[in-house]
Amino acid sequence: MPILKAPPKQAKNESLQLRVSTEFKLQLQNYSEFLGATPSYVVIEALNRLFEKDRDFKTWLEQHTDTADEPPTQATFVTETIKRP
């Protein structure tokens, strides 16, 4: 049984370019194929899970978020990060 769920239909996102090893790219492509999803979906879901589970990151984020604004949710944090130029 896969750890991640199949992707829902999503609005168009901006692109993000990353440099990864050949082995990592192959693993990502294989896992994406296993899920029947895109590599982008796998990366976003994995990072959302990481952000959700990392207590130290949550604490850090709370300390570095402007007090006038509410901290972003995990999903919007990843989406906003990807959309930045």
C-alpha positions as CSV (number, residue, x, y, z in Angstrom):
1,M,0.0,0.0,0.0
2,P,1.5,3.4,-1.0
3,I,2.3,5.9,1.8
4,L,1.0,8.9,-0.3
5,K,-2.5,9.1,-1.8
6,A,-3.2,9.6,-5.5
7,P,-3.2,13.3,-6.4
8,P,-6.4,15.3,-6.7
9,K,-6.9,17.6,-9.6
10,Q,-4.9,20.8,-8.9
11,A,-4.8,24.3,-10.3
12,K,-1.8,25.2,-12.5
13,N,1.3,25.9,-10.4
14,E,4.5,27.7,-11.1
15,S,7.6,25.7,-11.9
16,L,10.6,25.2,-9.5
17,Q,13.9,24.0,-10.9
18,L,16.0,21.7,-8.7
19,R,19.3,20.0,-9.2
20,V,19.3,16.4,-8.0
21,S,21.4,13.3,-8.6
22,T,20.6,10.9,-11.4
23,E,19.8,8.3,-8.9
24,F,17.4,10.6,-7.0
25,K,15.6,11.6,-10.3
26,L,15.2,7.9,-11.2
27,Q,13.8,7.1,-7.7
28,L,11.4,10.0,-8.0
29,Q,10.2,9.0,-11.4
30,N,9.7,5.4,-10.3
31,Y,7.8,6.4,-7.2
32,S,5.7,8.8,-9.3
33,E,4.9,6.0,-11.7
34,F,4.1,3.6,-8.8
35,L,1.5,6.1,-7.5
36,G,0.2,7.1,-10.9
37,A,1.1,10.7,-10.1
38,T,3.5,13.4,-11.3
39,P,6.9,13.9,-9.7
40,S,5.7,17.4,-8.7
41,Y,2.9,15.9,-6.7
42,V,5.2,13.5,-4.9
43,V,7.7,16.2,-4.0
44,I,4.9,18.6,-2.7
45,E,3.2,15.8,-0.7
46,A,6.5,14.6,0.8
47,L,7.5,18.2,1.7
48,N,4.1,18.9,3.2
49,R,4.4,15.8,5.3
50,L,7.9,16.8,6.4
51,F,6.7,20.3,7.3
52,E,3.8,18.9,9.3
53,K,5.9,16.4,11.3
54,D,9.0,18.5,12.0
55,R,8.3,20.1,15.4
56,D,11.5,22.1,15.4
57,F,10.6,23.6,12.0
58,K,7.1,24.5,13.3
59,T,8.7,26.3,16.3
60,W,11.2,28.1,14.1
61,L,8.5,29.1,11.7
62,E,6.3,30.5,14.5
63,Q,9.3,32.6,15.7
64,H,10.0,33.9,12.1
65,T,6.5,34.7,11.0
66,D,5.3,38.3,11.2
67,T,3.0,38.6,14.2
68,A,0.5,40.7,12.2
69,D,-0.1,37.8,9.8
70,E,-1.2,34.3,10.7
71,P,1.4,31.6,9.9
72,P,0.6,29.9,6.6
73,T,-0.9,26.4,6.6
74,Q,1.4,23.6,5.5
75,A,-0.2,23.3,2.0
76,T,-0.2,27.0,1.3
77,F,3.4,27.3,2.6
78,V,4.6,24.9,-0.1
79,T,2.4,26.4,-2.8
80,E,3.5,29.9,-2.0
81,T,7.2,28.9,-1.9
82,I,6.9,27.3,-5.3
83,K,5.2,30.3,-6.8
84,R,7.9,32.7,-5.7
85,P,10.2,33.9,-8.6
